[in-house]
Amino acid sequence: LLQSQRCKTQSELLVAPNSSKSVGCSRCSCELSCKLYKKLCLPGTVSIACVDLIGCSVADAILTRSQIYSICTECSTSTALGLASGTNNDTWCIGCGHKMTISFEGIKIIIINPPLTSGKQRSKTKVNKGYTEGQPLPE
């Protein structure tokens, strides 16, 4: 779920790995853009993906439609996983029968860079006060 930075309305967006997708906000018509990068997970890795956002922020991430695969360290065979949050998932390799234990604690969203905005920023205008700092007041 993405949340518009302008009006805070939430919109659902399904994004495939290594692709970008945009949707218009139903309330304020601003463009919400998202790009998903999948990452290789090794033992001890804490993240499985990175997301670049324009005009929005992440409200929630739903992994029920996600496909996560494990690769056996013994024979390099890929196996699809059905992960349950908060438990250790025991599975066996289809190729060699090696036991694998994979744990999935949940989703944590970490903001590395603030999201980019698509609007212009207002500039501050200087106001002439009639005096100069550090000088005596005019008479």
DSSP file with accessible surface (Angstrom, degrees, kcal/mol):
  #  RESIDUE AA STRUCTURE BP1 BP2  ACC     N-H-->O    O-->H-N    N-H-->O    O-->H-N    TCO  KAPPA ALPHA  PHI   PSI    X-CA   Y-CA   Z-CA
    1    1 A L              0   0   53      0, 0.0    58,-2.8     0, 0.0    59,-1.5   0.000 360.0 360.0 360.0 131.4    0.0    0.0    0.0
    2    2 A L  E     -AB  11  58A  11      9,-3.1     9,-2.9    56,-0.2     2,-0.5  -0.839 360.0-148.6-108.0 147.3    1.3    3.4   -1.0
    3    3 A Q  E     -AB  10  57A  51     54,-3.2    54,-2.0    -2,-0.3     7,-0.2  -0.965  20.1-121.6-118.6 127.0    0.3    6.7    0.7
    4    4 A S  E  >  - B   0  56A   0      5,-2.4     4,-1.2    -2,-0.5    52,-0.2  -0.373  10.4-145.2 -64.0 137.1    0.1    9.9   -1.2
    5    5 A Q  T  4 S+     0   0   52     50,-1.7    -1,-0.1     2,-0.1    51,-0.1   0.788  96.3  48.8 -73.4 -25.9    2.4   12.7    0.3
    6    6 A R  T  4 S+     0   0  161     49,-0.4    -1,-0.1     1,-0.1    50,-0.1   0.952 131.7   7.6 -80.5 -51.9   -0.2   15.3   -0.7
    7    7 A C  T  4 S-     0   0   28      2,-0.1    -2,-0.1     0, 0.0    -1,-0.1   0.453  88.8-125.2-115.6  -2.7   -3.5   14.0    0.6
    8    8 A K     <  +     0   0  127     -4,-1.2     2,-0.3     1,-0.2    -3,-0.1   0.654  55.8 151.4  66.3  18.9   -2.5   10.9    2.6
    9    9 A T        -     0   0   28     -6,-0.1    -5,-2.4     1,-0.0     2,-0.4  -0.619  41.9-129.3 -79.1 139.3   -4.9    8.7    0.6
   10   10 A Q  E     -A    3   0A 105     -2,-0.3     2,-0.4    -7,-0.2    -7,-0.2  -0.727  25.0-175.8 -94.9 139.1   -3.8    5.0    0.4
   11   11 A S  E     -A    2   0A  17     -9,-2.9    -9,-3.1    -2,-0.4     2,-0.4  -0.993  22.1-128.7-132.5 139.7   -3.6    3.2   -3.0
   12   12 A E        +     0   0  103     -2,-0.4     2,-0.4   -11,-0.2    -9,-0.0  -0.704  28.1 179.6 -89.8 136.9   -2.8   -0.5   -3.6
   13   13 A L        -     0   0   35     -2,-0.4     2,-0.6     2,-0.0    10,-0.0  -0.987  19.2-151.5-141.1 125.8   -0.1   -1.2   -6.2
   14   14 A L        -     0   0  104     -2,-0.4     2,-0.4   -13,-0.0    -2,-0.0  -0.890  21.7-173.9 -99.0 116.8    1.3   -4.6   -7.3
   15   15 A V        -     0   0   26     -2,-0.6     3,-0.1     6,-0.0    20,-0.1  -0.952  16.2-141.4-119.1 131.1    4.9   -4.3   -8.4
   16   16 A A    >   -     0   0   59     -2,-0.4     3,-1.0     1,-0.1    20,-0.4  -0.526  41.6 -84.9 -82.5 153.4    7.0   -7.0  -10.0
   17   17 A P  T 3  S+     0   0   72      0, 0.0    20,-0.2     0, 0.0    -1,-0.1  -0.280 110.8  11.6 -60.4 144.1   10.7   -7.3   -9.0
   18   18 A N  T 3  S+     0   0   95     18,-1.6     2,-0.3     1,-0.2    19,-0.2   0.820 111.2  98.3  57.0  36.3   13.1   -5.1  -11.0
   19   19 A S  E <   -C   36   0B  41     -3,-1.0    17,-1.9    17,-0.7     2,-0.3  -0.952  62.9-134.3-142.6 163.4   10.3   -3.1  -12.5
   20   20 A S  E     -C   35   0B  75     -2,-0.3     2,-0.3    15,-0.2    15,-0.2  -0.898  17.9-175.3-120.4 153.9    8.6    0.2  -11.9
   21   21 A K  E     -C   34   0B 101     13,-2.7    13,-2.7    -2,-0.3     2,-0.3  -0.994   6.1-160.5-147.0 146.3    4.9    1.1  -11.8
   22   22 A S  E     -C   33   0B  57     -2,-0.3     2,-0.3    11,-0.2    11,-0.2  -0.947   7.6-179.9-128.4 151.0    2.9    4.3  -11.4
   23   23 A V  E     -C   32   0B  50      9,-2.3     9,-3.1    -2,-0.3     2,-0.3  -0.985  27.6-118.2-145.4 148.8   -0.6    5.0  -10.5
   24   24 A G  E     -C   31   0B  49     -2,-0.3     7,-0.2     7,-0.2     2,-0.2  -0.721  34.0-110.2 -88.6 140.4   -2.6    8.2  -10.1
   25   25 A C     >  -     0   0    4      5,-2.6     4,-1.1    -2,-0.3    -1,-0.1  -0.473  19.1-140.9 -67.8 136.0   -4.1    9.1   -6.7
   26   26 A S  T  4 S+     0   0  105     -2,-0.2    -1,-0.1     1,-0.1   -15,-0.0   0.741  96.7  36.9 -72.2 -19.6   -7.9    8.7   -6.7
   27   27 A R  T  4 S+     0   0  181      3,-0.1    -1,-0.1   -18,-0.0    -2,-0.0   0.883 132.7  16.7 -99.3 -50.2   -8.3   11.8   -4.6
   28   28 A C  T  4 S-     0   0   30      2,-0.1    -2,-0.1   -19,-0.0    -3,-0.0   0.448  89.0-131.3-108.6  -1.2   -5.7   14.4   -5.6
   29   29 A S     <  +     0   0  101     -4,-1.1     2,-0.2     1,-0.2    -3,-0.1   0.627  55.0 145.1  61.8  17.5   -4.6   13.0   -9.0
   30   30 A C        -     0   0   13     -6,-0.1    -5,-2.6     1,-0.1     2,-0.4  -0.511  56.0-102.8 -81.2 156.4   -0.9   13.2   -8.2
   31   31 A E  E     -C   24   0B 117     -7,-0.2     2,-0.6    -2,-0.2    -7,-0.2  -0.665  28.5-161.5 -85.2 128.2    1.4   10.4   -9.6
   32   32 A L  E     -C   23   0B   0     -9,-3.1    -9,-2.3    -2,-0.4     2,-0.4  -0.945  14.6-173.4-107.6 118.9    2.5    7.7   -7.2
   33   33 A S  E     +CD  22  54B  24     21,-2.3    21,-2.2    -2,-0.6     2,-0.4  -0.936   6.9 179.9-121.5 138.8    5.6    5.9   -8.6
   34   34 A C  E     -CD  21  53B  11    -13,-2.7   -13,-2.7    -2,-0.4     2,-0.4  -0.999   9.3-171.0-139.9 135.7    7.3    2.8   -7.2
   35   35 A K  E     -CD  20  52B  78     17,-2.2    17,-2.7    -2,-0.4     2,-0.5  -0.999  12.5-155.5-128.1 129.7   10.3    0.8   -8.3
   36   36 A L  E     -CD  19  51B  38    -17,-1.9   -18,-1.6   -20,-0.4   -17,-0.7  -0.904   7.0-170.1-110.6 128.5   11.2   -2.5   -6.6
   37   37 A Y  E     - D   0  50B  82     13,-3.1    13,-2.6    -2,-0.5     2,-0.2  -0.980  15.1-144.6-115.4 121.7   14.7   -4.0   -6.5
   38   38 A K  E     - D   0  49B 133     -2,-0.5     2,-0.3    11,-0.2    11,-0.3  -0.556  16.3-151.1 -81.8 152.5   15.1   -7.6   -5.3
   39   39 A K        -     0   0   93      9,-2.3     2,-0.4    -2,-0.2    -1,-0.0  -0.912  18.3-110.3-123.9 152.4   18.2   -8.4   -3.3
   40   40 A L        -     0   0  136     -2,-0.3     2,-0.5     1,-0.0     7,-0.1  -0.653  33.4-146.0 -79.3 129.5   20.2  -11.6   -2.8
   41   41 A C        +     0   0   62     -2,-0.4     7,-0.1     7,-0.1     3,-0.0  -0.889  19.4 178.0-103.9 127.0   19.9  -12.9    0.7
   42   42 A L    >   -     0   0  110     -2,-0.5     3,-2.6     1,-0.1     2,-0.0  -0.704  51.3 -64.0-112.5 168.1   22.8  -14.7    2.4
   43   43 A P  T 3  S+     0   0  133      0, 0.0    -1,-0.1     0, 0.0     3,-0.1  -0.326 128.6  19.5 -55.4 127.7   22.9  -16.1    6.0
   44   44 A G  T 3  S+     0   0   79      1,-0.3     2,-0.2    -3,-0.0    -3,-0.0   0.348  89.0 138.4  93.2  -6.1   22.5  -13.1    8.3
   45   45 A T    <   -     0   0   58     -3,-2.6    -1,-0.3     1,-0.1    -4,-0.1  -0.524  35.0-166.9 -72.9 137.6   21.0  -10.7    5.6
   46   46 A V        +     0   0  146     -2,-0.2     2,-0.4    -3,-0.1    -1,-0.1   0.514  62.7  58.1-105.9  -6.6   18.2   -8.7    7.0
   47   47 A S        -     0   0   37     -7,-0.1     3,-0.1     1,-0.1    -1,-0.0  -0.957  44.4-177.6-128.4 146.6   16.6   -7.3    3.8
   48   48 A I  S    S+     0   0   76     -2,-0.4    -9,-2.3     1,-0.3     2,-0.3   0.511  72.2  14.1-113.0 -11.3   15.1   -8.9    0.8
   49   49 A A  E     -D   38   0B  38    -11,-0.3     2,-0.3    -9,-0.0    -1,-0.3  -0.994  54.9-143.3-159.8 159.5   14.2   -5.8   -1.3
   50   50 A C  E     -D   37   0B  49    -13,-2.6   -13,-3.1    -2,-0.3     2,-0.4  -0.963  17.4-156.7-125.2 147.8   14.7   -2.1   -1.8
   51   51 A V  E     -D   36   0B  65     -2,-0.3     2,-0.5   -15,-0.2   -15,-0.2  -0.987   5.6-156.9-129.8 130.8   12.0    0.3   -3.0
   52   52 A D  E     -D   35   0B  86    -17,-2.7   -17,-2.2    -2,-0.4     2,-0.4  -0.935  20.1-168.3-104.0 130.3   12.4    3.7   -4.7
   53   53 A L  E     -D   34   0B  30     -2,-0.5    63,-1.1   -19,-0.2     2,-0.4  -0.924  14.7-170.2-123.3 143.9    9.3    6.0   -4.3
   54   54 A I  E    S-De  33 116B  74    -21,-2.2   -21,-2.3    -2,-0.4    63,-0.2  -0.990  78.1  -4.2-132.5 122.7    8.3    9.3   -5.9
   55   55 A G  S    S+     0   0    4     61,-2.6   -50,-1.7    -2,-0.4   -49,-0.4   0.554 123.4  58.3  79.1   7.8    5.3   11.3   -4.6
   56   56 A C  E     -B    4   0A   0     60,-0.3     2,-0.3   -52,-0.2   -52,-0.2  -0.935  64.2-138.1-154.5 174.3    4.4    8.7   -2.0
   57   57 A S  E     -B    3   0A  37    -54,-2.0   -54,-3.2    -2,-0.3     2,-0.5  -0.919  38.1 -92.3-135.1 165.2    5.5    6.7    1.1
   58   58 A V  E     +B    2   0A  45     -2,-0.3   -56,-0.2   -56,-0.2     3,-0.1  -0.664  35.6 175.1 -83.3 125.2    4.9    3.1    2.1
   59   59 A A        -     0   0   34    -58,-2.8     2,-0.3    -2,-0.5   -57,-0.2   0.802  69.6 -17.5 -93.6 -37.9    1.9    2.6    4.2
   60   60 A D        -     0   0   82    -59,-1.5     2,-0.5     2,-0.0    -1,-0.4  -0.977  55.0-137.9-164.1 152.8    2.1   -1.3    4.4
   61   61 A A        -     0   0   38     -2,-0.3     2,-0.6    -3,-0.1    46,-0.1  -0.987  15.2-158.8-120.5 127.8    3.7   -4.1    2.6
   62   62 A I        -     0   0   75     -2,-0.5     3,-0.3     1,-0.1    -2,-0.0  -0.927  11.6-179.8-111.0 117.8    1.7   -7.3    1.9
   63   63 A L    >   +     0   0   54     -2,-0.6     3,-1.3     1,-0.2    -1,-0.1   0.341  57.0  98.9-100.1   8.7    3.7  -10.4    1.2
   64   64 A T  T 3  S+     0   0  122      1,-0.3    -1,-0.2     3,-0.0    -2,-0.0   0.832  90.7  42.3 -66.3 -27.2    0.9  -12.9    0.6
   65   65 A R  T 3  S+     0   0  144     -3,-0.3    -1,-0.3     2,-0.1     2,-0.2   0.388  94.9 109.0 -95.4   1.2    1.3  -12.5   -3.2
   66   66 A S    <   -     0   0   58     -3,-1.3     2,-0.5     1,-0.0    -3,-0.0  -0.544  58.9-145.9 -83.0 146.1    5.1  -12.7   -3.0
   67   67 A Q        -     0   0  151     -2,-0.2     2,-0.4    15,-0.1    15,-0.1  -0.963  17.4-173.8-111.0 120.8    7.1  -15.6   -4.2
   68   68 A I  E     -F   81   0C  49     13,-0.7    13,-3.0    -2,-0.5     2,-0.4  -0.957   3.3-166.1-117.8 131.8   10.3  -16.3   -2.2
   69   69 A Y  E     -F   80   0C 124     -2,-0.4     2,-0.4    11,-0.2    11,-0.2  -0.889   7.3-153.2-117.4 146.5   12.8  -18.9   -3.3
   70   70 A S  E     -F   79   0C  14      9,-3.0     9,-3.0    -2,-0.4     2,-0.5  -0.894   8.8-146.9-113.8 149.6   15.7  -20.5   -1.4
   71   71 A I  E     -F   78   0C 104     -2,-0.4     7,-0.2     7,-0.2     2,-0.1  -0.974  22.4-120.1-117.3 126.8   18.8  -22.0   -3.1
   72   72 A C     >  -     0   0    1      5,-2.2     4,-1.4    -2,-0.5    28,-0.0  -0.401   9.8-147.8 -65.3 134.7   20.5  -25.0   -1.5
   73   73 A T  T  4 S+     0   0  118      2,-0.2    -1,-0.1     1,-0.2    -2,-0.0   0.668  95.5  51.5 -77.1 -16.2   24.1  -24.4   -0.5
   74   74 A E  T  4 S+     0   0  127      3,-0.1    -1,-0.2     1,-0.1    -2,-0.0   0.906 131.9   4.5 -86.0 -47.2   25.0  -28.0   -1.3
   75   75 A C  T  4 S-     0   0   50      2,-0.1    -2,-0.2    23,-0.0    -1,-0.1   0.391  89.6-121.7-123.8   0.0   23.6  -28.5   -4.8
   76   76 A S     <  +     0   0   94     -4,-1.4     2,-0.4     1,-0.2    -3,-0.1   0.756  55.4 154.6  63.0  29.8   22.3  -25.1   -5.9
   77   77 A T        -     0   0   47      1,-0.0    -5,-2.2     2,-0.0     2,-0.3  -0.722  40.4-129.8 -87.5 135.8   18.8  -26.3   -6.5
   78   78 A S  E     -F   71   0C  65     -2,-0.4     2,-0.4    -7,-0.2    -7,-0.2  -0.684  24.6-172.8 -88.8 136.9   16.1  -23.6   -6.2
   79   79 A T  E     -F   70   0C  10     -9,-3.0    -9,-3.0    -2,-0.3     2,-0.2  -0.997  22.1-126.8-131.8 131.5   13.0  -24.3   -4.0
   80   80 A A  E     -F   69   0C  67     -2,-0.4     2,-0.4   -11,-0.2   -11,-0.2  -0.531  29.4-151.1 -75.3 140.8    9.8  -22.2   -3.7
   81   81 A L  E     -F   68   0C  30    -13,-3.0   -13,-0.7    -2,-0.2     2,-0.6  -0.886  19.3-155.3-116.3 146.8    9.0  -21.3   -0.1
   82   82 A G        -     0   0   75     -2,-0.4     2,-0.3   -15,-0.1   -15,-0.1  -0.910  30.4-160.8-112.7  95.6    5.7  -20.6    1.7
   83   83 A L        -     0   0   49     -2,-0.6     2,-0.5    20,-0.0    20,-0.1  -0.622  11.6-157.6 -86.7 138.1    6.9  -18.5    4.6
   84   84 A A    >   -     0   0   48     -2,-0.3     3,-1.2     3,-0.1    20,-0.4  -0.944  29.7-112.5-109.9 132.2    5.0  -17.9    7.8
   85   85 A S  T 3  S+     0   0   75     -2,-0.5    20,-0.2     1,-0.2     3,-0.1  -0.369  92.8  14.0 -68.0 135.9    5.9  -14.8    9.8
   86   86 A G  T 3  S+     0   0   58     18,-3.4     2,-0.3     1,-0.2    -1,-0.2   0.527 106.3  92.7  84.1   7.9    7.5  -15.3   13.2
   87   87 A T  E <  S-G  104   0D  68     -3,-1.2    17,-1.1    17,-0.6     2,-0.5  -0.892  78.2-108.8-129.9 160.0    8.4  -19.0   12.9
   88   88 A N  E     -G  103   0D 114     -2,-0.3     2,-0.7    15,-0.2    15,-0.2  -0.786  34.2-149.0 -84.3 126.7   11.3  -21.1   11.8
   89   89 A N  E     -G  102   0D  30     13,-3.6    13,-2.8    -2,-0.5     2,-0.5  -0.899   7.7-159.3-103.5 114.5   10.4  -22.8    8.5
   90   90 A D  E     +G  101   0D  82     -2,-0.7     2,-0.3    11,-0.2    11,-0.2  -0.809  21.5 160.4 -94.0 130.5   12.0  -26.2    8.0
   91   91 A T  E     -G  100   0D  32      9,-2.7     9,-3.5    -2,-0.5     2,-0.4  -0.947  29.2-133.5-143.0 161.4   12.3  -27.4    4.4
   92   92 A W  E     -G   99   0D 144     -2,-0.3     7,-0.2     7,-0.2     2,-0.1  -0.934  29.3-105.0-120.1 144.6   14.3  -30.0    2.5
   93   93 A C     >  -     0   0    6      5,-2.4     4,-1.0    -2,-0.4   -15,-0.1  -0.423  18.3-145.2 -66.7 137.6   16.1  -29.6   -0.8
   94   94 A I  T  4 S+     0   0  135      2,-0.1    -1,-0.1     1,-0.1   -15,-0.0   0.856  96.1  46.5 -71.3 -33.3   14.3  -31.3   -3.7
   95   95 A G  T  4 S+     0   0   54      1,-0.1    -1,-0.1     3,-0.1    -2,-0.0   0.943 133.1   5.2 -77.9 -48.5   17.7  -32.1   -5.4
   96   96 A C  T  4 S-     0   0   66      2,-0.1    -2,-0.1   -19,-0.1    -1,-0.1   0.514  90.5-116.7-120.5  -7.6   19.8  -33.6   -2.5
   97   97 A G     <  +     0   0   45     -4,-1.0     2,-0.1     1,-0.2    -3,-0.1   0.585  54.7 160.2  82.9   9.9   17.5  -33.8    0.5
   98   98 A H        -     0   0   70     -6,-0.1    -5,-2.4     1,-0.1     2,-0.3  -0.420  41.3-120.6 -67.5 135.0   19.6  -31.3    2.6
   99   99 A K  E     -G   92   0D 108     -7,-0.2     2,-0.4    -2,-0.1    -7,-0.2  -0.618  30.2-170.3 -81.0 134.1   17.6  -29.7    5.5
  100  100 A M  E     -G   91   0D  23     -9,-3.5    -9,-2.7    -2,-0.3     2,-0.5  -0.981  10.3-160.0-125.2 136.7   17.3  -25.9    5.5
  101  101 A T  E     +G   90   0D  82     -2,-0.4     2,-0.4   -11,-0.2   -11,-0.2  -0.976  14.5 179.4-116.4 121.6   15.9  -23.8    8.3
  102  102 A I  E     -G   89   0D  43    -13,-2.8   -13,-3.6    -2,-0.5     2,-0.4  -0.979   8.5-161.7-124.9 129.7   14.7  -20.3    7.2
  103  103 A S  E     -G   88   0D  71     -2,-0.4     2,-0.4   -15,-0.2   -15,-0.2  -0.897   6.4-170.8-114.6 146.6   13.2  -17.8    9.6
  104  104 A F  E     -G   87   0D  37    -17,-1.1   -18,-3.4   -20,-0.4   -17,-0.6  -0.961   4.6-179.4-136.3 112.0   11.1  -14.8    8.7
  105  105 A E        -     0   0  173     -2,-0.4     2,-0.3     1,-0.3    -1,-0.1   0.791  49.9 -91.5 -86.4 -32.5   10.4  -12.3   11.5
  106  106 A G        -     0   0   36    -21,-0.1     2,-0.5     2,-0.1    -1,-0.3  -0.944  51.1 -46.7 150.5-167.2    8.3   -9.8    9.6
  107  107 A I        +     0   0   82     -2,-0.3     2,-0.4    -3,-0.1   -46,-0.0  -0.848  41.0 179.1-106.5 131.8    8.4   -6.6    7.7
  108  108 A K        -     0   0  177     -2,-0.5     2,-0.6     2,-0.0    -2,-0.1  -0.993  16.7-149.7-130.4 123.8   10.4   -3.5    8.8
  109  109 A I        -     0   0   86     -2,-0.4     2,-0.5   -51,-0.0    -2,-0.0  -0.844  13.5-171.5 -98.2 120.2   10.4   -0.4    6.6
  110  110 A I        -     0   0  119     -2,-0.6     2,-0.7     0, 0.0    -2,-0.0  -0.956  15.0-145.2-113.4 124.2   13.6    1.6    6.8
  111  111 A I        +     0   0  125     -2,-0.5    -2,-0.0     1,-0.2     0, 0.0  -0.801  22.7 171.9 -92.0 112.6   13.7    5.0    5.2
  112  112 A I  S    S+     0   0  140     -2,-0.7    -1,-0.2     1,-0.3     0, 0.0   0.911  72.7  14.8 -84.8 -50.6   17.3    5.6    3.8
  113  113 A N  S    S-     0   0  127      3,-0.0    -1,-0.3     0, 0.0     3,-0.1  -0.963  92.6-102.5-121.8 143.0   16.6    8.8    1.9
  114  114 A P        -     0   0  105      0, 0.0    -2,-0.0     0, 0.0     0, 0.0  -0.329  52.0 -93.5 -61.7 147.0   13.5   10.9    2.2
  115  115 A P        -     0   0   44      0, 0.0     2,-0.2     0, 0.0   -61,-0.2  -0.276  40.7-109.6 -63.6 148.7   11.1   10.4   -0.7
  116  116 A L  B     -e   54   0B 113    -63,-1.1   -61,-2.6    -3,-0.1     2,-0.3  -0.537  28.6-142.0 -77.1 142.2   11.3   12.7   -3.7
  117  117 A T        -     0   0   76     -2,-0.2    -1,-0.0   -63,-0.2   -61,-0.0  -0.795   6.7-149.7-103.4 150.4    8.5   15.1   -4.2
  118  118 A S  S    S+     0   0   82     -2,-0.3     2,-0.1   -87,-0.1    -1,-0.1   0.513  71.0  83.5 -95.1  -6.1    7.1   16.0   -7.5
  119  119 A G  S    S-     0   0   45      1,-0.1     2,-0.2     0, 0.0    -2,-0.1  -0.458  83.7 -98.4 -95.8 169.2    6.1   19.6   -6.6
  120  120 A K        -     0   0  210     -2,-0.1     2,-0.4     1,-0.0    -1,-0.1  -0.587  33.4-125.7 -83.8 148.4    8.0   22.9   -6.5
  121  121 A Q        -     0   0  167     -2,-0.2     2,-0.3     1,-0.0    -1,-0.0  -0.746  24.0-118.7 -93.4 140.4    9.4   24.2   -3.2
  122  122 A R        -     0   0  241     -2,-0.4     2,-0.3     1,-0.0    -1,-0.0  -0.576  25.0-137.1 -78.3 138.5    8.5   27.7   -2.2
  123  123 A S        -     0   0  104     -2,-0.3     2,-0.3     1,-0.0    -1,-0.0  -0.706  18.1-115.8 -95.9 146.7   11.4   30.1   -1.8
  124  124 A K        -     0   0  207     -2,-0.3     2,-0.4     1,-0.0    -1,-0.0  -0.640  26.2-143.4 -80.7 135.9   11.6   32.5    1.2
  125  125 A T        -     0   0  117     -2,-0.3     2,-0.3     1,-0.0    -1,-0.0  -0.794  15.7-120.9 -99.8 142.4   11.5   36.2    0.2
  126  126 A K        -     0   0  210     -2,-0.4     2,-0.5     1,-0.0    -1,-0.0  -0.647  21.1-145.6 -82.6 137.1   13.5   38.7    2.1
  127  127 A V        -     0   0  115     -2,-0.3     2,-0.7     2,-0.0    -1,-0.0  -0.882  14.5-127.6-103.8 130.0   11.6   41.5    3.8
  128  128 A N        -     0   0  148     -2,-0.5    -2,-0.0     1,-0.2     0, 0.0  -0.663  23.2-173.4 -78.1 114.2   13.2   44.9    4.0
  129  129 A K        -     0   0  129     -2,-0.7    -1,-0.2     2,-0.3     3,-0.1   0.581  39.7-117.4 -87.1 -11.7   13.1   45.9    7.7
  130  130 A G  S    S+     0   0   53      1,-0.2     2,-0.3     0, 0.0    -2,-0.1   0.477  86.7  70.3  88.7   1.2   14.4   49.5    7.2
  131  131 A Y  S    S-     0   0  111      6,-0.1     2,-0.4     7,-0.0    -2,-0.3  -0.960  73.1-127.1-144.1 162.6   17.5   48.9    9.3
  132  132 A T    >   -     0   0  100     -2,-0.3     3,-1.6     4,-0.3     2,-0.1  -0.934  31.2-112.3-113.7 135.7   20.8   47.1    9.0
  133  133 A E  T 3  S+     0   0  156     -2,-0.4     0, 0.0     1,-0.2     0, 0.0  -0.383 102.4  22.4 -66.8 137.5   22.0   44.7   11.7
  134  134 A G  T 3  S+     0   0   83      1,-0.3    -1,-0.2    -2,-0.1     0, 0.0   0.391 105.5  98.7  88.0  -3.0   25.1   46.0   13.5
  135  135 A Q  S <  S-     0   0  130     -3,-1.6    -1,-0.3     1,-0.1    -3,-0.0  -0.813  83.6 -93.8-113.0 154.9   24.4   49.7   12.6
  136  136 A P        -     0   0  115      0, 0.0    -4,-0.3     0, 0.0    -1,-0.1  -0.312  50.7 -96.4 -65.5 152.4   22.8   52.4   14.7
  137  137 A L        -     0   0  134      1,-0.1    -6,-0.1    -6,-0.1     2,-0.0  -0.386  42.4-106.7 -67.9 145.3   19.1   52.9   14.2
  138  138 A P              0   0   94      0, 0.0    -1,-0.1     0, 0.0    -7,-0.0  -0.375 360.0 360.0 -71.1 154.4   18.0   55.6   11.7
  139  139 A E              0   0  241     -2,-0.0     0, 0.0     0, 0.0     0, 0.0  -0.438 360.0 360.0 -95.6 360.0   16.5   58.8   13.2
